[in-house]
Amino acid sequence: MHIKTAAIATGAALGLSGGMAAAAELNLICSADVVICEKLVTEFEAGHSDINVNMVRLSSGEAYAKVRAEGRNPQTDLWWGGTGDPHLQAAHDGLTAEYRSELLPELQDWAVEQAETSEYRTVGVYSGALGWGYNTEILAEKGIEGPACWEDLLDPALKGEIQIADPNSSGTAYTTLATLVQLMGEDEAFEFLKQMNENVAQYTKSGSAPVKAAARGETGLGIVFMHDAVSQSVEGFPIQVMAPCEGTGYEVGSMSIIEGAQNPDEAKIFYDWVLTAEAQNLMPEAGSFQLPSNKSATASEHVPDLSEVKLIDYDFAEYGSADRRKELLARWDAEIGGQAAQ
């Protein structure tokens, strides 16, 4: 079953007595796990009592589609989190606004590079590598050795045991698609995906849903960002976290102010706040195990050590471009998604 998108309204502007003006509002799309989204909103409102945040949780692809659909009449002020590729596409399409935060000098190089690539229409807020988490009990019961490489995912013994999201809705899955193309070559990557499709039980909407299903014992393995698998392991589920031996891609989770936002000042206040070390230090409390973008923020002890992961030189400019993204998604729909639906 698909994990349904959670929409959480965390406050509405309230009229104050005595003729005072209503509280300011901020309309926020959050593309991270809903627990993280709620934590950020709660902490921000606690420190900014004059701003009420209306938040909706959407996957990266869904968020981009919403921002694009509202292009002439934006209903969103700020988009936080989710993979950087759709943020870069939104920047390329002129859907997001240029903003150079005073916090930029405090950020990691990869976060600043994301801003520079987009001409300061987005910025990096966290990073994490792509991999998978598998249920050790399920695989052991079936006598399946835990896969350590991409090639291992083609093992016929894994038939019906793999879940991965749909790259049209999920930034995680699009990162997987773009990673395989860069790692193998485009034709070879699609041939790999066709073969792996034989083992895929479901293409979910949410990027983190596959490993949550594995944690619940509904599937054997979920292809996700490693930090999403770590969060299930930390909660006590029998999930083994893996980085593929051949190499893997990574994300720069990003944040963008929407061009023509109704509440741009409030958006900038949240933007600057969430880039601080103090705000990013809150993330592990919500089960977030990404690398924070502020150089002074403290990463959780459970964050995967990326120095031990074979990372590819992921080309964010190319695979975040509108044309390349549309081209790959169209091919996936024709050759993979269409076959899966039959």
HELIX and SHEET records of a PDB file:
HELIX    1   1 SER A   17  GLY A   19  5                                   3    
HELIX    2   2 VAL A   34  GLY A   47  1                                  14    
HELIX    3   3 SER A   60  ALA A   69  1                                  10    
HELIX    4   4 GLY A   84  HIS A   92  1                                   9    
HELIX    5   5 LEU A  104  GLU A  106  5                                   3    
HELIX    6   6 ASP A  109  THR A  117  1                                   9    
HELIX    7   7 THR A  136  GLU A  141  1                                   6    
HELIX    8   8 TRP A  150  LEU A  154  5                                   5    
HELIX    9   9 PRO A  156  LEU A  158  5                                   3    
HELIX   10  10 GLY A  171  MET A  184  1                                  14    
HELIX   11  11 GLU A  186  ASN A  197  1                                  12    
HELIX   12  12 ALA A  209  ALA A  215  1                                   7    
HELIX   13  13 MET A  226  VAL A  234  1                                   9    
HELIX   14  14 PRO A  264  VAL A  274  1                                  11    
HELIX   15  15 ALA A  277  GLN A  280  1                                   4    
HELIX   16  16 MET A  283  ALA A  286  5                                   4    
HELIX   17  17 LEU A  306  GLU A  308  5                                   3    
HELIX   18  18 PHE A  316  TYR A  319  1                                   4    
HELIX   19  19 ALA A  322  TRP A  332  1                                  11    
HELIX   20  20 ASP A  333  GLY A  337  3                                   5    
HELIX   21  21 GLY A  338  ALA A  340  1                                   3    
SHEET    1   A 9 ALA A   7  ALA A   9  0                                        
SHEET    2   A 9 ILE A  51  ARG A  57 -1                                        
SHEET    3   A 9 ALA A  24  CYS A  30  1                                        
SHEET    4   A 9 LEU A  78  TRP A  80  1                                        
SHEET    5   A 9 TYR A 250  ILE A 257 -1                                        
SHEET    6   A 9 VAL A 123  ASN A 135 -1                                        
SHEET    7   A 9 LEU A 221  PHE A 225 -1                                        
SHEET    8   A 9 ILE A 162  ALA A 165  1                                        
SHEET    9   A 9 VAL A 200  THR A 204  1                                        
SHEET    1   B 7 ALA A   7  ALA A   9  0                                        
SHEET    2   B 7 ILE A  51  ARG A  57 -1                                        
SHEET    3   B 7 ALA A  24  CYS A  30  1                                        
SHEET    4   B 7 LEU A  78  TRP A  80  1                                        
SHEET    5   B 7 TYR A 250  ILE A 257 -1                                        
SHEET    6   B 7 VAL A 123  ASN A 135 -1                                        
SHEET    7   B 7 ILE A 239  MET A 242 -1                                        
SHEET    1   C 7 ALA A   7  ALA A   9  0                                        
SHEET    2   C 7 ILE A  51  ARG A  57 -1                                        
SHEET    3   C 7 ALA A  24  CYS A  30  1                                        
SHEET    4   C 7 LEU A  78  TRP A  80  1                                        
SHEET    5   C 7 TYR A 250  ILE A 257 -1                                        
SHEET    6   C 7 VAL A 123  ASN A 135 -1                                        
SHEET    7   C 7 LEU A 291  PRO A 292 -1                                        
END                                                                             
